[in-house]
């Protein structure tokens, strides 16, 4: 049961083999048993979870099941929820309780899902290893000396260790896909504008997008179906987005006629050789399934990381100005004056990576540097978008490694931000172009999970969901899980 | 050698929408502090702005009224600075591509000279909250009711050459805005605030270094502040000094300005495109529809009042001061179509004066256009004299009676009957034989004496025209 997929649990609930309360209790027990090892959850209210589950069972009895009836879903600490704290794993929001639910949280509730706690993350989603969290790092269930990836590391670890069957993450430069890859699970970043950002604490507004992190592709599709849709209160949420039959897209079992682009810029010498081989093998498998692998070029790829680390910090520097200790959040003791209150509160509240990005962003936007940095980065962004548009004239989907390396050791890169930034080298361009991207497990390197990334044209998520479904159908990577967490929570 | 003054003006004008620029909060003035706020205008985490398109439409209307170009695609930017009454730490504004560009305001100086003054742009932005530092136990308080209220910033070209021209521009702009109904433009409520950029130069030379007088909300202060600043700059330069680019605040108590901050400390606002708001796109059809709904503007009204109703330029100007005034005048003309000029005289000279004395305005006028027309009808058909009519209007200001019933009740009906007037004239002549002899002996000036006596004897009810006519006849003997 613990490593069951969301859809398996749904079947058992629908057939009356179990109840939402039993399911919730099972995962609560596992969280209690294993969270100390992982630090995946930073907030949990067990009584509230059971109350939701009871209400769900009652709803089912009276009205029948909604789309996600009784299914536990954990959410990253970046989603505002009326219940419990929302802290974005930052000390600056130490006592913050949002008086509102994020739009996607409301959607999950309306679909009957059980919201299970808040998961660990890099502070304000700024990081690739979950090590910048104010609540301490989260560990990778496959090797607890290693990072789970970031920034949605807590969501990834929780799903990988089956402390929850599914979770929500957010992805600004790879924060869903990279941790999904490093923990051997499936994660989707939808097309920018597909999912409302309202109530999700902003990191970089033009890049942020929420998405599911699950045990398999179908589960990802189930949750995506519940959280997409236009939200009039988010002006970047697109009103006339093409509608997709998410579950139908999961039925693909082969890849006959599928043209898969293999960009040469994503298979390079600097990457881990074992990771490369694993992904090459996965592409061979796709060929066996009937796909045609076409070598393509995305020539501006090498500038993506640089452009991202101008655009994202620029937007973040403004987005994080509201944490000024005036209306909510951490305020320093006995401020002497306004300036002292601002500087000391923010100095005490923000961690060093967040400060680094705020400073970077303030610099790249400052008078005299704006043209050289921000404006140039926006031009690069346009070129990267054009690269993809041209590529999709040739191919249906693009397949790449999700991360150039497997999970690294805790502390290994914390003193070297540049190397850390390069771990997102394969995911960042997708955010810059606003495209959908999916990572699914495709094998192991150094006995650690490796992710295969699928990139699709804008608004065409069904293309990558179908490709991933067919690959998943022909392989068994998504059913593997870390043995250390096999025991049921109640017995350990 | 003389100095030339160069003035450019920035007006912040509150757009009168029911709800704020980017959220659904009420914009009503004077509510309990922080009662008109929501997570969006409080800058809470994860909250997003959604543009109130009414604010955009009113900005477009304003642009059309000053013959400006409407950008069918305009953009929003963030202006970054920290202040406790700015919840997000940035203001959403339009920096690179404003909704309106170009345009002009035409003014006429006191000596009748017309001048066209350029408008550079109108952009939309959101207001900040209000900080209160005084009288509150040494604690600063913040009211965020104003946070997120939509503003238009109307930026002029540096075309004004005197404080008087600046004031004429502002008054004309103020009037247009009020006519359009895009803003209450109540200066006391801060709905129409002005920054003035002032510099001086020798004629023909390039612009001098300018200073900016910030946040003034009275025409009188603006004029004083500009004049003070011009003199300060001229004296400074003539004494061998240099003008420093700075922002200055006008102290209306001390009648002087003082610097706020110099350029060295000037903010770097780090403008960049607002990623939460896509570019604002409007269609030409939409702009045309807004144009089709444009009300008549003061200049057009003045012209029409002169041509259609034969009004003097002065009366036409007075009656086109506000939309309310012009509408009231036209409803008066509709009710008393016989003589639009009589309507203008009575409204401009009699009614408005009485309302002012009573501390009222047209909206609260006790005399409606219909009732005033009823009075003017009786003046027109000679039932009453002009003198009586003024008394009746006084009466109407404090009672609900119409003109006819007051005339009836007070017996003010004018005597126009020849027999009755002749009888009074005979009485007066008999009582004043010496004056009759004097008149007949060539003292024409005595006519006035006789008119006065007859009017007095009739207790003011005799028709003065007929009295004159009959006296001239009967005195001949």
Interface residues (C-beta under 8 A of the other chain):
Chain A: X80 X86 X88 X93 X96 X98 X99 X100 X102 X197 X198 X199 X200 X201 X202 X204 X205 X206 X232 X233 X234 X235 X236 X314 X315 X317 X318 X320 X321 X322 X324 X326 X327 X328 X338 X342 X362 X365 X366 X367 X370 X374
Chain B: X39 X42 X43 X44 X45 X46 X47 X48 X49 X50 X51 X78 X80 X82 X84 X87 X88 X89 X90 X142 X268 X270 X271 X272 X275 X276 X277 X278
